[in-house]
Amino acid sequence: MPVTMVVDVGEAWTPPHTYALTGPKDWRPPLSRAIFHETVHYWQFVGHAHLIQLVAEDWARLKPFQATGQLLPQGPLRRAFTQPVESAGFSTQDLMEAHARFWDVQALGPPLLIELELEAPHRDVSPTLTRVQYERLMSDGKIWHHRDAQGQGVGYSSLSFDLAMRLAAGRYALPYLRLREQTNDLIAAALFPLCAHFALHSASPPTFYVALVERLVPQIDLPAGRPIEHAWRSLYMDVLREAQRLHIDRYGHEIQTGQATIHTSPLFHEHVGNTMAHTMLSLACDHLAAHRPLEFLVGPQAMPTGMRALWTMDFLLGCCGMAASRMPDLLAFLAPPVIRFSDGEPWTLGALFDAFPFASAAPSTAENPPPRAQVAQALLALDETWDDLQLKVLGA
């Protein structure tokens, strides 16, 4: 995701459809999967302190280039982004991609995602799984928990989930697999998105993730048969408390939410996309506090409602692949400003927002367009300048 916030999808344009983000497994899965995955990246970049600070570095390069053509070197976070940390074995980018991959698996379901991987012409997953091996596992009843009266698979197995994560390209599977080696499938599935989420708030996500996992695995015991969505919600505050202790130990201060990080960054006043994101995050928190039942909010009841709403928004961003996170809260308030297809045609925020049946949850409707509807064109123009910068780097 570049500093411009333009979500690029390598597929041909199609008219906006709600299911691409609300139910990606039910509408043109190969296309929906790409749109959904890149949208998760958008939510990561507006919801995690480390990634926001990385964008601020890129913005500090783009501004002088836009004004004078001056080309500045990459900042330290951008340089480190793709470099594996020796003690962890993976990079910040790997952790970010693993987090997004995890939500791909949850939103589409492992069997469908495995089918898409096996059929993708540009992916060779044969070292991990061949079609023959997969068909054998399917016939042996190891992919689904059981089949209904019509013979349809119901309830995917832990093996199918692990396979779907292992099929992630390169090092992207490593953060999840490292956790999986230390505990059972249920605890790994419960802890992974939360540990990755809080690690992406830290100055060094790979090492923070490894340390947080090592602290938490011995503490967690989940009963079998519990819905995983309940586990994420019930564990969130416990993982947050441990992450706060670790963050204080390492950096001397508590974790900042993405919203707070944008607010203290030059991006808040200078970058139209982040100004919009901060505004919508604030409105989303207000909506959560005013209209969601108190039991929906995370945190103890003694915590002020506004603070519970702030951390609930952080929880929804960390667990953005849950249907309960996307609908309506993330999609009504934080739909990506621009989704651009391979032929250059976009879904702009206005058109995308109009397609979502959640207008009542958001602060405005199609009849009263929000100011953010104009942000898409500004970001597309900014993207052209960013492309010019990248071309100059290649020619430097």
KEVOTOR-393562 format. One record per residue: x, y, z of N, C-alpha, C, O, CB in turn; residue in one letter. Coordinates in steps of 0.02 Angstrom, whole numbers, plus 50000, padded with zeros to 5 digits. Each point is the difference from the previous one (the first is absolute). Glycine has a CB too. Layout:
BEGIN
XYZXYZXYZXYZXYZA;...
//
This chain:
BEGIN
500434994050000499575006050000500455006250000500375001150048498694992750015M;500925010349885500425005949998499725005550045499454999550027500904997549857P;500045008350122499805005750041499365003249974499665003650037501544998449989V;498624996649912499415003149969499344996850020499475002849985501255000349921T;499294991150127499394996550023499584997249943499434998250011500575009350087M;500274992249841499634997149944500084992450004500564997449999499615013049929V;499274986150075500004992750004500004997349929499515000849963499874999350148V;501164996649869500054997349932499834992649999500234996150041500655012349933D;498704989749977499784993149991500184997949928499805003549953499254997850134V;501304993449905500224997849934499484996349961500154994849970500975004650076G;498275003249952499454997049963499645005449961500065005950016499814984950070E;499765007349861499635004849960499425003050040499714996650043500624997249853A;499505012450088499465003550035499344996349993499874996849949500725014150031W;499004989650072499324997549999499585004750042500275003250045500114984749939T;498975012750003499595004550041500044998250074500044994150018499195007549885P;500785003450141500054998750072499464995250025499425000549979501095010850036P;499694984250029499524995250028500154999250074500584999450020499314994549869H;499585006150152500094999650072500374993750022500395000250047498575006549965T;500914987849953500284993750023500764999649996500314995950033498634998949932Y;501365009549994500734999849995500335000950069500544997250012499385007449871A;499764999150162500275001050067499564997250054500244998150054500315012049904L;498804989550031499574997350052499984992450000499954996850052499365013549941T;500734986749947499984992749995500434997649943499744997649950499125002350098G;501815000849957500434998649943499974992949974500154998849942500595009850102P;499064986749997499964993049976499404998849956499964994949966500635001550137K;498925008349899499364999049965499945003649933499514999149965500004999450147D;500995005549870499965003949937500685000149966500475003150026498595004050022W;500994989649895500615000049960500624999450045500405004650004499025002449908R;500664987350121500524999350052500705002149979500335003350040498994987550002P;500935007649898500685002349984500075007650003500505002650025499644987349903P;499365013750045500025007350001499885002650070500365004450024499244995949858L;499894997050152499855002350068500584998950047500145004150044498654993549936S;501554996850011500574998550043500535005449993500295002150050499474985549940R;500385014649948500515005149988499785006750030500405003450033499964990849862A;499015007750095499745006350028500014999850076500225004750033499054996849865I;500504992950130499984999450073500715000450029500115003650049498854989449942F;501515003449980500684999850026500315007050000500315002150049499824986149910H;499795015549987500295006649996499645005050046500305004750025500054992949857E;499005001350129499645004250047500244998850072500055004850039498954995049885T;501154994050093500304998650066500655004050007500135002750054499354985749948V;500925012049945500615004050004499835007350014500355003350038500234988749883H;498905010650048499815007050014499835000850074500235004750032499334996549851Y;500054994250144499835000450071500634999450044500055003250052498814992049923W;501615000650004500624999550038500375006650002500275001950051499814986049917Q;499945015649975500405006149996499665006050032500345005150011500144990449885F;498885004250120499695005450038499884998050073499785004150040499685000049855V;500694989550121499844997650067500584997950042499904998150058499084998449894G;501655003950022500584997650037500545005350003500205002849949499534985550017H;500515013050094500475005550011500624999449958500225004949970499354996150145A;500734993049881500624999249963499905001649926500425003449970499954987850112H;499095006449889499885001049929499835007349985500175002549947499454985650043L;500045015250056499865007149991500655004150002500095004649961498784993850093I;501584999849991500655003450003500414998749937500365004449977499624994650148Q;499954995149846500344998449938499735004449943500385002649959499814985550080L;499145012749958499705004449950500235007250010500115003649952498894988850041V;501075009750070500245006850014500705001049972500165005449975499134995050128A;501134994549900500665000449969499955000949925500345004349971500134988550120E;499105003349877499915000649928499725006949982500195002949949499624984750043D;499745014950048499715006649988500545005550005499995004849963498914991150082W;501565003250002500555004850007500465000049939500355004949987499594993650137A;500064996149838500374999749937499585002949943500265003549956500364986450084R;498745008649960499575002149945499905007649998499965002949946499474986050060L;500525014250052499875007350001500535004049963499835003949956499594994450153K;501235001049908500505003949963500054998149927500165004249958500474996950148P;499254992549878500014998049930499435003549962500095002349943500424986650088F;498915011450000499435003249969500125007549990499785002949950499474988550103Q;501105011749995500115007249997500585002049954499945004849962499614995950153A;501004995549888500605002249965500334994649958500475001449963499705006650128T;499594985849914500334994649965500584997050039500344995649974499325009749921G;500444997050166500564997550041499864992750020499454998450022500805013350020Q;500254984049951499934992950017500394998550063500625000350001499244996849877L;499785001450176500314998350064500044992550008499604996349970499975014450080L;500904986849990500054992750011499424997450042499665003850034501584997149958P;498654992650005499504996750041500155001050074500585000650020499224991049890Q;499675008550131500085000450072500184993250029499964995049965499245014550038G;500994990250061500224993750030499454994750004500154994149991500655012650075P;498584995349946499464995050003499874996949932499894993949995499605012350100L;500534997949852499904997449933500574995449980499894994849968499465015650001R;501274991550048500574995749983499964993250035500184994949972500525015350011R;499054989950079499974993850040499394995949984499964994150019500655011650070A;498894997149876499354996949991500044993049970499654995550023499885015949964F;500894987749963500044993549965500584995750023500104994549974499375011049929T;500934997050146500594996450021499844995250058499775002250052500945007549912Q;499414983750028499884995450055500435001750060500605001549994499094989649923P;500015008550142500375000950062500284993250020499634995150005499635014750032V;501394990049974500334993550009499704996050057499904994049993501145011149963E;498834998150100499754996350058499294997349990499804995250033500935011950038S;498894996049883499314997849987499964995649938499604995349998499995015150056A;500814991149896499984996249939499535002849947499934997049947500354993250120G;499415015449948499545003149952500015007650009500275002650048499004987149952F;500435013849952500015007349999499335002950023499524996250010501325003649897S;499135006850100499365003350014499504998849944499414998850013501205009950053T;499634991549872499554998649943499724992950004499414998949987501245009249943Q;499774987150089499774993150007499444999550052499514996549989501634999449978D;498955007650089499504999750053499355003349977499464997550013501455002750074L;499165005549880499405003449974499634995649950499394999550003501185011650014M;499804985749938499684995649951499704993850032499474997749980501355006549934E;499514993150137499734994250035499345001850034499534996149999501634999550019A;498815010450012499395002450032499445000749949499434998050013501255008150073H;499474996749855499505000649947499794993149974499414998849988501085012549980A;500004984350024499864993249976499534996450049499544996549978501585003149964R;499005001350122499584996850050499275001949989499554995850005501415004350077F;498925006449903499315002249991499734997949932499394999149993500835010550082W;500214989549875499784996849938499704993250014499464998249977501435008149958D;499484989850105499794993150015499345000150038499564996049986501645000350018V;498745008250044499385000350040499415002249957499454997350007501235005250095Q;499425002549854499445002849963499774995549943499404999649987501035011750042A;500044985349938499814995749944499924992750020499664996249965500945011649961L;499714990350129500004993050021500594996449969500155000949941498604999350070G;501604995550028500604996649974499894996049937500405000549954499974999050162P;499094996449879499944995949939499965004249936500334998449950499094993050118P;500195014049933499945004349941500675003349985500205000349942498595001750083L;501555000550026500655003349989500514995149972500405001849956499345006350137L;500264985749933500464994949973499854998749927500454999449959499654995350156I;499255004849868499814998949930500255005849956500264998849945498724994850092E;500955012549986500235005849961500754999849991500265001749946498785005050098L;501334991250008500734999749995500214994649950500455001149960499655002850159E;499564990349884500184994649954499855001749927500324997549955499464994550138L;499715012349897499805001849932500365006149974499985001349939498924993750085E;501435008950019500305006349979500594998649952500454996350018499215009250091A;500334997449831500534998449951500685002750019500514997449979498625002749935P;500895005250128500645003150017500284997550066500515002550023499135007549914H;500024985250095500244997450063500184992749994499604996049974499695012350087R;501304989849962500204993050002500044997950073500495001450034500154999549856D;498844995750133499984997950070500164992650007499924997150054499235011849970V;501084987949922500114992850001500494997650053499924994450025499835005749855S;500775003950139500444997550053499634998950066500214995850041500725010249905P;498514997650065499614999350061499424995249991499864995850043500475015749990T;499334989149909499394996149990499874999449925500015005049964499514998750148L;500354990349865499814999049930499254998649997499684998550050501474997049921T;498575005149968499294998649991499834992850020499494998950032500485009549875R;500464986950076499884993050017499994999150075499564996650027501004999849866V;499915006750142500014999550073499375003050031499714997250046501555003349952Q;498535005349976499415003350027499374995849989499594999350045500955011849934Y;499404986049960499424995849986499984993950046499474997850021500555006149860E;500584993450135500034994350046499775002050070499624996450032501324998749900R;499295010750091499795002450066499255001350001499674998750050501475006549967L;498594997549928499295001349996499614993550004499514999450037500715010949894M;499994984750031499644993649999500064996350066499574996050018500635003249859S;500345002050160500104996950065499625003650056500044998050058501084998149902D;498535009350022499615003650050500415004350046499795001350057499414989649937G;501385011349983500455003950044499985007549988500365003850032500364986349970K;498865012249951499955007149985499395003150035500045005650026500524992449864I;498884998450110499405002450035499894995950064500204994250004499285009349885W;500204999650160499824996350060499494994549984500064994350023500175015950047H;499264991649890499504995149980499645002749939500135005649978499744990250141H;499675000349853499615002149943499264999750018499784995650038501125000349882R;498725008850052499285000150014499634995049956500314996149964499785016050069D;499244988049971499594995049964500095000649924499894995149963499295005150131A;501005005749883500115001149929500724998549979500175000949941498935007750061Q;501314989350044500694998449984500485005950000500574999449980498984991449955G;500205014950089500425006050002500435000050063499764998250054499385008249879Q;501494995750059500445000350058499775005350050499795005449981501144990749948G;499125002250135499795004650054500565000350051500244994850022498535002549960V;501445008750037500495000850053500694997549980500144994050006498955004950076G;501345005549893500664997849977500424997550058499915002050058500035006349849Y;500534987250077500434996950050500605004450015500175004549962499454984249999S;500705009850095500625003750018500554998549950500425004349987499264995350134S;500324994449851500504998349949499925004549939500505002449974499534985750067L;499355013049937499895004249941500225007250015500265003449955498784989250008S;500855009850098500225006750018500765000649998500275004749971498704996750100F;501374993749958500735000150000500274999749928500485003449984499524991050128D;499695001449846500224999649930499925006649965500445002249963499244985750036L;499755015450012499875006549967500525005150021500225004149959498564993350037A;501425002650068500525004650023500684998149971500405004449983498944997750122M;500814991549891500654997949974500095001649926500575000649976499434990350109R;499445009749879500045001649929500175007349987500105001949942499084989050037L;500855013150072500215007049991500715000249971500424995950019498845007850077A;500865001049859500635000149964500595001850045499945004150046499444999149851A;501194993650091500635001950032499964999850076499784995250030500465011849872G;499994998550129500045000350072499355002150033499965000550061501235002249927R;498294998749971499385002650028499674995350050499635002150044500215004349851Y;500304987150098499694995250046500384999450066499744997350049499844996549852A;501045008750101500444998550057499735002550067500044996250049500905004349872L;498795005650084499775002250066499464995450029500024998350060500255013449907P;499254986349992499484995550024500294993250017499844997150052499315009049880Y;501284991250025500274993350011500444999850062500034994950035499935003049842L;500385007650138500415000350060499574999250062500184996550048500655010949894R;498594995950058499534999350055499704993050001499924997050054499835015349940L;500074985249948499684993449996500454994550028499754995150028499625008849871R;501294996850094500474995150026500014999950077500214995150030500485006449867E;499075004050134500035000550073499354998250035499994999250061500845009649922Q;498624990449978499364998850033499534996549952500184998749942499985011350132T;499244988549949499514996449958499665004849951500105006050003499724985750090N;499785005449862499715004049947499515005250026499975005549972500174984849953D;499475008250127499505004750026500345006150030499815005749986499414984750035L;501285008450022500345005750032500395004049948500025006150005500074987450103I;500215003149843500365003649948499525004549961500165005849987500684984850004A;498585006849991499515004049963499735005850041499835005249973499874984749961A;500255009150132499755005350043500525005450013499835006050001499424985650053A;501375006449955500535004850018500305003649940500185005950005500064987050093L;499815003749845500395002949945499785006949979500425004549999499774984149964F;499175012550021499835006749975500095005550052500175005649984499024989049940P;500715003750140500085004950053500745001750012500185005850008498764990050046L;501484999049947500725001350010500305003849941500405004650009499684984950060C;499725008649870500255003649941499755007350001500385004549984499644984849950A;499365011750085499715006750004500405004550047500205005549981498674989649995H;501245002650085500365004250048500735000849981500305005250015498914991250074F;501084998649880500695000649977500065005549948500515003649998499694984350025A;499295012949934500025005149949499895007150027500025004949963499584986549957L;500285009050145500005006550034500705001950025500115005750020498684992350014H;501674997349966500655001050034500545002449952499905000249939499784990950141S;500885010849948500565002549960500344994549960500265001249946499925007750138A;499824984849942500304994449965499504994250000500054995650043501125008149989S;498364996149921499474995050001500254992750003499714996250039499625011849898P;501184989950025500194992950004500234997950070499764994950026500575005849855P;500115003150150500264998050066499465000850053499984996050047501175007349918T;498425001750029499465001050048499524994149996499774997550051500345015149941F;499734985249948499544994449990500284993750033499654996550036499945008549857Y;501044993550094500314994050028499985000250076499834995150033500925003949866V;499435006850130500015000650073499304999550029499904996950053501125010249938A;498484995949976499324999950025499724992949998499664997850047500175014049915L;500304984649984499784993149995500314995750055499654996050031500235005449845V;500764999550137500334996050052499715001450069499974995550042501085004649890E;498735006150080499685001650064499314997050006499804997750053500855012949950R;498974989449942499294998450004499854992549995499534997650033500265013549918L;500584985350008499844992949988499924996150066499524996250006501095004549885V;499855000050157499914996150062499395002150042499784996350044501455002349957P;498505007449985499455002650041499314998049975499515000350038501225009149992Q;499214988649906499354999349968499774992750000500384995549982499875014549947I;499124989050090499704993449998499285000949977499595002850037501164992650056D;499085002449847499335000949973499654993349994500304995149977500085015049960L;498994989650083499624993749994499844998649927499855004649962499664997150152P;500524992149867499844998049931499255001349987499594999550045501334991749956A;498935010449936499315001049981499755007150008499435001549982500394987050048G;500605015949996499795007050008500065003749934500524999349967499855000550154R;499135004049858500065003949938500615004550002500115003450050498644996249935P;501635000549962500625003849999499885007550008500415003550029500104987649899I;498915011350046499855007250008499945001950073500205005550020499214994349870E;500314995750151499955001350072500695000150032500135004050045498744990549957H;501575001249974500684999950028500375006549986500345002650044499684984949942A;499935015149953500345006349984499755005750045500405003850027499744992449854W;499215004150127499725005550041500194999150074500195004950032498864996249887R;500914992950107500144999050071500745000750016500185002150055498844990349951S;501415006049945500725000550012500295006949987500565001550022499514986649948L;499565016149995500295006349977500305004150058500575002149995498604997949912Y;500465001150147500265004150055500584996750036500455003450023498415001549991M;501134988449991500564996450031500645000949958500545001250027498664990550023D;500735007649884500585000949957500225007350001500605001350000499024989249927V;499915014250073500185007150005500395001450063500515003549997498464999449938L;500814994550122500375001350062500714997449997500475003450020498454996050043R;501174994549911500674997249994500425003949950500595001150011498964987650019E;500135013549915500365004049951500205006750029500545002649984498834991749924A;500205008650133500185006450032500604999150047500455004250000498344999649992Q;501214990950046500574998750045500654999249960500525002950017498714991650066R;500735001649863500594998949959500235006549966500595001449996499044986849985L;499895015849997500175006349967500335004950048500485003449983498564995049939H;500715001850139500315004350051500704997550017500465004050007498404998750041I;501214990749959500664997250014500515001949946500575001550015498874989050045D;500345009349877500465001049944500095007349981500555002249983499124986749976R;499795015050045500025006849972499845005450050500065005949985499634989249908Y;500105003050168499895004950052499335003549998499885004650038501314997049961G;498364996349957499345003149997499504995049972500194994949971500315016650013H;498854990050024499484995549978499905000349925500235004649966499224996750145E;500194993849864499824999749929499535005749982499555001650039500604985949961I;499955015549942499535004949973499564996649948500254995949961500565013550060Q;498554992349977499574997649947500185003549935500365005049999498724992750084T;500674999549862500115003249936499715007049997500315004649973499694984249974G;499425012150082499685006550000500435005250036500095005549975498794988950023Q;501395003850060500435004650037500655001349962500265005650003499254990250104A;500754999249858500625000949963499915004849942500425004349988499934984150045T;499095011049930499875004749946499945007050028500265004849971499164986349964I;500245009650122499885006650029500655003650019500045006249994498874989650049H;501605000549978500635003150020500505000349942500585002050010499234993950107T;499985002149824500454999849942499865005949954499455002749999500604984850008S;500465014749955499875005149948499464997949951499695004349968501504999450044P;498704989849981499494997649954499315002850017499595001049956501074988650029L;499225011750078499345002350023499815006549966499425000949979500774993550131F;500285010349884499855006549970500185000449926499735004149964500475000950147H;500254990649866500295001049933499764995049948500005001649941500995003050116E;498794989549963499844994649952499254999149998499694998050050501424996349972H;498585007049921499285000149996499694993350018499474999750030500625009149882V;500244985750069499734993450015500014998450074499534997150027500834999349862G;500195005550145500044998750072499575004850040499754998150053501404997649930N;498775010449994499535004650033499314997049998499645000050051501065009949917T;499104987649973499354996749994499954993950045499504999050035500425005249848M;500614991650117499984993950040499925001650074499624996850035501104997449880A;499655010950109499945001950071499295002450015499724998250052501505004949950H;498505001049953499325002450011499514994250004499574999950044500725010649896T;499784984750014499534994449999500114995350060499524997150025500445003849850M;500674998350146500124996150061499675003250060499714996550042501384999649910L;498965010550052499685003650057499254999349998499684998750051501265009549950S;498764992549939499284999249993499794992950015499474998850030500525010249884L;500424986250066499844993050015499994998750075499564996650025500955000049866A;499985006250144500024999250073499385003250033499714997250046501565002749950C;498555006049979499395003350026499394995749988499574999350043500945012049936D;499464985749961499434995749984499994993850046499474998150024500575005949856H;500534992950131500044994250044499755001750070499624996350030501344999349903L;499275010250093499825002050068499265001650006499694998650051501465005849964A;498564998549932499315002350004499494994849980499445000050026500985011249951A;499764984249978499504995749970500114992550009499544996149989500305012949930H;500744989050101500124992950011499834998250072500125004050046500794996049866R;498814994050100499884997950069500654999850039500534998549972498484994749990P;500965008250103500605000050040500364993349999500624999850005498855008850068L;500164986049921500324993449999500404998949935500414995449997498675000150077E;500805008549874500394999449939500695003050009500474998049966498475002549966F;501135004350113500645003550010500484995650040499794996450045499625014749950L;501234989349988500504996450038500205004150061499865006050004500574988349891V;499895002450153500245003450060499524999350058499414998449991501185009649936G;499664993250134499584999450059499475005450002500105005449973500864989550088P;498485003649972499455004850003500205006350037499715005349989499494985250008Q;501295009050047500235005950037500375005149956500065005850017500014987050085A;500185004949841500355004449953499505004849968499454997949982501434993249995M;499295015350016499545004749967499784997649931500404997049964500145012450099P;498844991849920499724997549937500415002349939500114996249954498765003650099T;501355006549948500395002649944500654996249991500224998749944499275012450075G;500834987150037500624996249997499874992949976500394997249962500105009850131M;498964990049930499814993449976499875000149925500174995349965499355001950148R;500165008149863499875000649928500655000549961500074997149946498845008550078A;501584998150003500655000849966500354993249993500254998449947499855013350100L;499914984450007500324993549997499594994949961500274995349971500285007250138W;498784998449890499594995749958500165001149927500034995249961499065005050125T;501025006149894500195001449931500674996849985500114997549944499255013350059M;501104989350045500654996849991499904992549991500344996849959500225012250109D;498994988049971499854992949994499724998449932500204995049969499595004450154F;499745004649852499704998849935500525000449944499974996249953498955008450090L;501555000149963500535000649950500484994050003500234997649949499675015050057L;500254985250054500444994250008499674993649977500354995549975500185010150120G;498824993949912499624994149979499545001849942499414998349999500644997050118C;500235008349834499605002949946499704994849953499565001649961501175008350046C;499504983949996499724994949957499364997150027499644996549963501495000950001G;498705003850099499364997650027499435003749966500035006049988500514991450123M;498944999049872499415003249971499715005250047499765005349978499984984249958A;500295009250130499735004750048500425006450005499755005150023499804985350041A;501085009449914500415006049997499845004149938499955006150002500954988050063S;499045002449879499905003549936499315003149994499935005449972500874986749976R;498705004650079499305002049988499665001650066499914995650042500054997349855M;499855013450114500085005649954500615004450014500165004349959498634995550029P;501554999350067500445005350026500575001849953500085005949983499644990250129D;500684999049866500575001849958499795002249930500285004749973500414987150091L;498815004949908499805001749931499635006749998500075003749952499864984150021L;499675013750077499645006350000500465006050010499905005249970499104988850074A;501515005149998500435005750017500684999849966500295005349989499124995250119F;500844993749875500684999449975500054995949937500474996249991499935004850125L;499114999849839500084996949934500605003249965500105006050007498644991749985A;501654998549971500605002849968499815005849954499504999549964501064989350042P;499825016649993499835005749958499994998349926499545002149964500965005250121P;499994988849891500044998349929500234992749993500504998050029499765014149941V;499364984049991500224993449979500105000549924499525001149963499864992750133I;501245005449881500155000849929500154993249968500374995950029500095015749993R;499254987249920500074993649966500565000449948500285005349986498504992350033F;501384996649951500584999649957499935004249937500515002049970499684986650073S;499195012949936499915004249941499975007450017499835004249958499564986349989D;500775011250116500015006950021499355002750026499985005550028500904996049891G;498574994950072499355002350023499934998850076500194994750024499315002849862E;500235007450151499954999250073499294998850024499515001549966501495005750044P;498964990150050499415001150042500205005750046500444999250042499164988549953W;500075018049999500145005550046499584999150062499524996250001500755011649903T;499914995950148499674998950064499265001349995499604996450030501455006750029L;498765002249904499295001549995499614994349970499484998050027500805013949961G;499964985349956499664994449968500004993950044499514996350004500805008349884A;500254994250145500064994150043499545000750059499654995250019501535003249945L;498815007550067499585001050058499264999449982499614997350039501275010250011F;498934995149891499304999649980499774992749994499414998550007500725012449933D;500344984650046499824993049990499904996350065499714994650000500935005649895A;499585002650161499944996650064499335001850033499835005950005501434994150008F;498374995150011499355001550030500055001950073499624997550042499874994549878P;500985012450097500125001750070499965007550012500285002550048500444987349962F;498935013849946500005007350005499765002450069500245005150025499564995549851A;499744995750154499735002250064500524999850055499935003450051498964992549914S;501645000150026500524999550052500525005449993500395001250046499424986649958A;500215015649939500525004949986499725007150008499405000850005501164991249916A;499885013050081499785006850016499675003649942499785005750009501134994850072P;499054996549860499695003349943499754994849951500144994150007500615016050008S;498874992249935499714995449951500175002349930500325005249991498754992050088T;500724998949872500145001849930499665006649981500265003649958499844984250013A;499335013850062499665006349985500375006050030499915005649978499014988250019E;501505004950052500395005350033500734997750001500244997750052498775006250020N;501344996749871500674996949994500485002650052500035006050013499774992749866P;500584996850151500505002250048500585003449965500124998649941499564992050136P;500695013949956500585003149968500504994949974500365001449952499485008450123P;500204984349956500484995049980499884997449930500454996949972499675000050147R;499275004249852499874997749933500455003449949500104997449944498725000450089A;501475007949985500445003649955500734998050009500435002249961498765007350040Q;500954986550049500694998250016500304995549946500605000249988499135000950134V;499864994749847500264995049953500415003249944500554997649985498464995250041A;500735012549944500355003149944500665003150024500504999749964498415002549979Q;501095000650116500635002950027500524994550011500595001249987498755008050068A;500454985049968500474994550011500254997149934500584998149995498844999450113L;500155002249842500224997549935500525004749969500484997749969498404996850014L;501025012150026500505004749975500654999350039500555000449971498545007649997A;500864990950097500604999050041500364993749978500624999750002498835006350094L;500174989049885500304993749978500435000949937500524996749993498514997150057D;500775010649906500395001349941500685003050019500514998249970498445003649964E;501065002650115500635002950023500434994750033500615000049991498825011150025T;500264984550022500394994650032500314995449947500574997850008498665002750092W;500394998149847500284996049945500605003549968500494996849983498374998249996D;501095011650013500565003949972500614999450045500564999449976498635008649969D;500704992350120500554999450048500344993149992500614999549998498805008450084L;500174986949915500284993249993500404999249935500524996750000498524998950068Q;500715007449878500364999749937500675003650004500504997849972498415001649968L;501105006250096500625003750007500504996150042500605000149987498775010750002K;500384985650061500444995750041500314994749956500604998650005498695003550098V;500314994849855500274994749955500505002749951500464996549979498474997450033L;500995012449969500465002949952500575003750031500455002449965498624998549958G;500934999750144500535003850034500674996449996500505002550026498635002350052A;
//
